[in-house]
């Protein structure tokens, strides 16, 4: 089926070339980092993780786009999702690929990457994060490919595939949980030392992952004749709304625990993020933009009338993605390292090479996504189901047989 | 022709059998890996005869015996010079194994607004605490940072380090430094110590309690330079210098509430 990706309109090839160009620029910036070391980044002795690990943290959440479609479809036989599951699975593949790339560009000695495999360390969460991310990527690739191949051949997927699908549903929870454990178990990092870190990761993931998927589906519907079906979009939007409510609820639990207890160690990271600490306050505007974005997105998403208005929905989802990105993609890292173990503040700002490498990795992710979605859409086009409603897809097999 | 082939197969079969048999004595002779315990001491042959050994190395710092800033500099330079620690300007990429800071920064959980004036003006030495329960060892994905079973020293294997900096995030004392850039241009060539290797870009480094000097029967460089302000010895030996000092003086440790059990004791 990969040959489907080799034929396309001039716009398709121009898009691939543009992405390839951006990825190449990112690659050049990475070569500079490789030669000069991580000194080209804004990270320091006191803030030893930065933008790269922040992207990993957020993109693990985007990979949740698959499970929020697969779980209702296969555990609860919700047929409206059948058509867009493949898009969610392929988005998960691109997201996890970007996660792995961000970890790799973050390493001081990337040529020794396989020491993680050669010297397995069950005590280390990073070891398990490598395991769960790679397995999840290959699970989605395997399931997506077999499903698409079966669809192309107009047969039902093989019976044994069901067990891999069940495994991938459970595995999806593990990638967020293990990534949360990267942070949750470190002594002395008050912002991260919370038992509900994994739960917050899951809630944030189930809000932002499907939101990004829906935004991309809207884009897809605009530039191609693909139709996801209103029922599917509305249900995903409802799932996103509930997940975002839970996400904000969890964050408020953290605020309450820190400020009601009055313990300075728990308060300082949140104070730094929202009003500044010891005169350092560069992230305060971003955090309040996140708060406003989250509140406004919920105002637009909670009333069903507004939520099901597909003209307003993309803006609500955009605000939600912006809010969760600032909270999880930036605030979590910066908050965890502030104040330092000496109760001082060392501010972190991503540098231009850092941002170039980040954009380069995103371009590679977009390349992967473009090729995979191209294959999926061409298969549906061949079957004649690209513009049809999901409920009619079942009949196609019966009539053909 | 068929006779030749039969002879060849006969010889090949006998050769394969011989190769298989030769592997058996080596496998049978392997006694396996006995579980290593701290009380057993270092594995035979890994340390020279004159090496200093202990079951739990610990350090006591008498801050009151420090004579002034020059004394601190003397101690810090002794360590950094011996270990070729680069002197990188600025705070961002700086590398340090031992350094000084104020009371409130060294012991933030013991912070008080009305600190005694002498403590307010005092500086305190900071270095790796070589915890009994080191979080950095727990999180390292390659075992590049590990704790020696027989004496509790936490050491870095810089050749295995992938530079993920998880240990820096995990260390609640800020004891670890990362080589963000190539450190060698920042080392004074005239003072280069050929006994200890320089590092390279992209690895973490920190105080190693002078494990390589202990192996040669020498005390840590900072202890020698401290002229009695720092004591180093076996915490498990009731007759050791450190135990004697701790018996006679009140001491504190950094961030004891985290349960890491630091091995550096401060006598104010």
Interface residues (C-beta under 8 A of the other chain):
Chain A: X36 X37 X38 X39 X41 X43 X44 X45 X46 X48 X49 X103 X106 X107 X108 X109 X110 X112 X113 X115 X116 X118 X119 X121 X123 X124 X125 X126 X127 X130 X182 X186 X187 X188 X189 X265 X336 X337 X340 X341 X342 X343 X344 X346
Chain B: X91 X92 X93 X94 X95 X101 X104 X105 X106 X108 X109 X111 X135 X137 X138 X139 X140 X141 X142 X143 X144 X160 X161 X162 X163 X164 X165 X166 X168 X169 X170 X171 X172 X173 X174 X177 X178 X179 X180 X181 X182 X201 X202 X203 X204 X255 X258 X259 X260
